[in-house]
Amino acid sequence: MITIEIDEEEKGILRHALEIYLSDLREEIYKTESHETKPPLKKEETIIKGLLRKIEAVKEAGV
């Protein structure tokens, strides 16, 4: 496991960047016609969602 220390401003910017990327990724998944390409993109979407949940959990815990 890797631990990264970031301050509140960095955390907000990271969350925002991930949200924008997730939006773009969802559009790419929707537009992708290749059956070989969709599973890795969907896996990436799941990972990004997990990262956003972790960021929110830290925010709620006040850490």
C-alpha positions, 0 to 999 in steps of 0.5 A: 500500500502506498500512502500519500500526504496531501493538504485540503487544497490538493485533495479538492483539486485531486477530487475535481480532476478525478470527477472530470476524468470520470465524466470523460471516461464515461463518455468514452465507454458509451461511444466505444464500439469495440468489445475488447476495449470496453472491459478495461475502460469499465475497470478503470471507471470502477477504480476511479469511483473507488478513489473518489469514495476514499477521498470522500471518506477522508473528507468525512472523517476530518483527517 
